[in-house]
């Protein structure tokens, strides 16, 4: 928010793209902004709706694909956090996302998002197990440098009544996109003033979630004014 406020001092409206359970959307709403929250997952949107009701903030939830989403009105900012862009499977889809974001922004508005790099994916090369008294998680992971894809098959168990546990399974795949590919795509779809900031440097000493330097980049791109 410090960075966004410096870039857009008159920020009034925002779309949280790939909103997940709505954490960031709620924080935007608490700043007094008009907020649209977009996700494709019905489960994520259901969880977000519950959190938004508890927070008692006005947010419009929209179920849509980030490659083709549309908003009721243009916004000042589109934000996509936690590697949302890494879930785009093909170069043509990366173009479609940039085009959809440009359509959602007013002229002079900004697209801000983070993207993971190969060093972040190197940690996907080994399985991982986490266990506690009320939680058990297994990650079966893999990484293919030739296709630039990493995947994580997650199985977790949650305790229920009478000593029973429920099993949940999910698979996540992410793709590495170079900053050169991202810049080229953004420029082609009408963005300028493209800035990149190392996420590890940006969050150093900020008292928030940190990443090692080189693992993640924060990208800010402006939709060209009329």
N, C-alpha and C positions, 0 to 999 in steps of 0.2 A: 504494500500500500504506500510506503514512503516513496518508492520509485515511481509508481503510477501517478501519485499526486504531483510529483515534480514534472512528469511528462504531460499530464492532463490536469492542470490546476482547476479547471471548470468541469471536471468529471461529474456527470449526473446519472448516467445509465450504463449498465454492464450486462453482458451475457457470459455466464460461466459455462463453457463448452466442455462436455465430459464431466458433469458436476459431481458424479458419484453420489455419496450420501449427503451432499449439500453443505459441507462444512464451510467452504470458502464463500459460497453463495450467501449463507447466513451472515458471515462477517461483512460482506459487501453491503447487505441490507442494513446491518447495524450502523454502517457509515452514512445512512440516509440516502442510498442510491436506489434507483429503480432497477430491479434485478430480474433477468430471465435466466433460468437454469435448464440446460439441455443435456439429456443422456439417452442412450439407446436401450439401456437395461431396465426392464420393468421393476426388477428387484431393487436396484439402486434408487430409482425414483420413488418407490414405496417407502424405503428407508429415509430418503430425503424429505418426503412429505411429513413423516412422523416427527423428524427433527425440527422442521420448519414450524409445525403446529406447536411444538413445545417452546420454540424460541419466540413465537408470536411476531413474526416479521412477514411483510408482504413480498412474496416471490412467486412468479409464474413459472411452473414446471412444464416442460415440453419434452415429449418423447420423440426423438428424431435421430437420424444418422448424421454424424458430423460432416459427411460429404455432401449432404443435400438439405440441411436444416434451413428453415426460414423463421424469421421473427415477425411479430405484429408491427414493429417499428424499428427504425435504425437506431443503433446504440453508439455510445462514445468509445466503448472498450469491449473487446472479446478476449476473455482470459481462458487458458487451457493449461491446467497444472498436472504435475506428476506423470510426465511422459505420455500424455494423451496422443501426441503426434506420432510417437513410436509405434502405436497400434495401427497406423495406416499401412496396409499390406503392399501396395504397389505405387509406382511413381505417378501413374495416372490418377490414383486416389489422393495423393498428396496435392496434386493440382486442383482436384475437386474440392478439397477442404479449404485451400487458399481462396478459391473462387466463392465458396459459400460464405466464408468469413468476410470477404470484401463486400459481398452483397448485404451482409448484416450490419456493416459499419457505416456510419455517416462519413462524408468526406472529411479527412483530417483526423478520423478516429484511429485507434491503435489496436493491434493484435499483439498480445503478450502471451508467451508460452515457453515451457522448458522442454529440452530434448536430451535424452540420455545418449552417451557415447560408448565406444567399445570397452573402455576401461570399466564402465559400470556393468557391462554385460559379462565381463570375465568372471565375476563372482557367481554367474549362473552355471559354471562348469562343474560344480559338485553338488550332490544331494545335501539336504538340510533337514534336521529334525529338531523340533521344539516341543517340550513337554512340561506340563504343570499339573496341579491337582484338578484343574477344571478345563484343561485344553490339551489337545495333542495335534501336532501339525507335521506333515511330511511334504517336502518339496522334492519332486523328481525333475531335474533341470537338464538343459542341454543348450549348446551354442554351436552354430555352424558358420564359420567365418566366410565361406564361399557364398552363401545366400544372405549373409548379414542378418540372420534371424536367431533369436534366442527364444526358448520356450520354458515354461514352468508349469508342471502338472502338480496341482495342490490337492491333497486329501487331508481333511481335518475332522476331528471328532469332538462333539460338544456333549457334556453330561445332561441327561434328562432325569426324570423321576425314577425311583425304584432301581437305581443302579444301572439304568440303561444309557447308552450313548447313541447319538445320531451321527451318521457319516455324511460328509459333504465333499463333492469333487468339483474342481474347476481347472481349466487349462487357459493359460495366458501366453500369447505370443507377441513379441515385439520385434521391430525392424530398426536397424541403424540407418539413419539418414544423415549424410554429411552436411555441414553448414553451407558448403558450396551449393549443394542440391537445394537446400532450403532457401538460400538467398535467390538463386536463379528462379525458383518457382514463385516466390513472393513478388519479385520484380515483374515477372511475366503477367501476374494477376493484378497489377496496379498498386503495389506497395513501394514506398521509398523510405528513406531514413531508417534503414535496417541496422539495429544495434545488437551486439552480442556481448553478454557478460558471463563470466565464469561463475557458476552457482556457488561453488565452494568459497570463492573470494567474496562474493556478494553477501553470504550469510555468516562470514567469519565474525565472531563477536556479537552477532545479532540476537543471541539467546533463542534461536529457533532451530528447526531441523537443519542439519548441515550435511553436505556431501563432500567427499575428497575433491580437491582441485582436479579438473580435467574430466570428471565423471559426467557432468551435466552443464548445459549452457542455457541461460535465459535469453530469449530472443524478443526484441521489441521492434515492431514494424508499423509504419504509418500508412494508412490508405491515403493516396494522393488527394490533396484538396482539389476542388473544382477550379 
